[in-house]
Amino acid sequence: MKIKVTLTKSPIGYSKAQHKVLQALGLGKVGSSAVHEDSPSILGMIHKCMHLVTVEQVQ
C-alpha cells in the first residue's frame, strides 16, 4: 500500500532534525506532496513531524 504525505504547515521555528526529516520525505514547500511505500521507516519519519503533515492512503 502507498501513502501520500502533504506538507500543510511551515517547519519554520521547529528543530533542524524535523527539517531534515521533511527533506528526506521529499517535502520542500508548503503544499508539496510525495507518495511513499508504507514501511516502518517511512511511518517513523512521518511520526516525527506529524504536526506538520497530512497523510492519506493511495491505491
ZIPETA-V725160 format. One record per residue. N is the residue number from 1. RES is the residue in three letters. SS is DSSP state (h for helix, s for strand, l for the rest). D_FIRST is the distance of its C-alpha to the first C-alpha in Angstrom with 2 decimals. Layout:
# ZIPETA-V725160
<<N | RES | SS | D_FIRST> <N | RES | SS | D_FIRST>>
This chain:
# ZIPETA-V725160
<<1 | MET | l | 0.00> <2 | LYS | s | 3.79> <3 | ILE | s | 6.88> <4 | LYS | s | 10.34> <5 | VAL | s | 13.26> <6 | THR | s | 16.75> <7 | LEU | s | 20.04> <8 | THR | l | 22.21> <9 | LYS | l | 25.10> <10 | SER | l | 27.27> <11 | PRO | l | 27.19> <12 | ILE | l | 30.98> <13 | GLY | l | 32.71> <14 | TYR | l | 29.94> <15 | SER | l | 30.01> <16 | LYS | h | 29.60> <17 | ALA | h | 26.90> <18 | GLN | h | 24.70> <19 | HIS | h | 25.68> <20 | LYS | h | 24.57> <21 | VAL | h | 21.16> <22 | LEU | h | 20.68> <23 | GLN | h | 21.97> <24 | ALA | h | 19.62> <25 | LEU | h | 16.64> <26 | GLY | l | 18.36> <27 | LEU | l | 19.84> <28 | GLY | l | 23.55> <29 | LYS | l | 25.11> <30 | VAL | l | 24.52> <31 | GLY | l | 22.30> <32 | SER | l | 20.37> <33 | SER | s | 16.59> <34 | ALA | s | 14.04> <35 | VAL | s | 10.41> <36 | HIS | s | 8.85> <37 | GLU | s | 6.30> <38 | ASP | l | 5.74> <39 | SER | l | 9.01> <40 | PRO | h | 12.29> <41 | SER | h | 14.22> <42 | ILE | h | 12.33> <43 | LEU | h | 12.37> <44 | GLY | h | 16.02> <45 | MET | h | 16.80> <46 | ILE | h | 15.56> <47 | HIS | h | 17.62> <48 | LYS | h | 20.61> <49 | CYS | l | 20.78> <50 | MET | l | 19.25> <51 | HIS | l | 22.56> <52 | LEU | l | 22.16> <53 | VAL | s | 18.69> <54 | THR | s | 16.63> <55 | VAL | s | 12.89> <56 | GLU | s | 10.93> <57 | GLN | s | 7.53> <58 | VAL | s | 7.19> <59 | GLN | l | 6.70>>
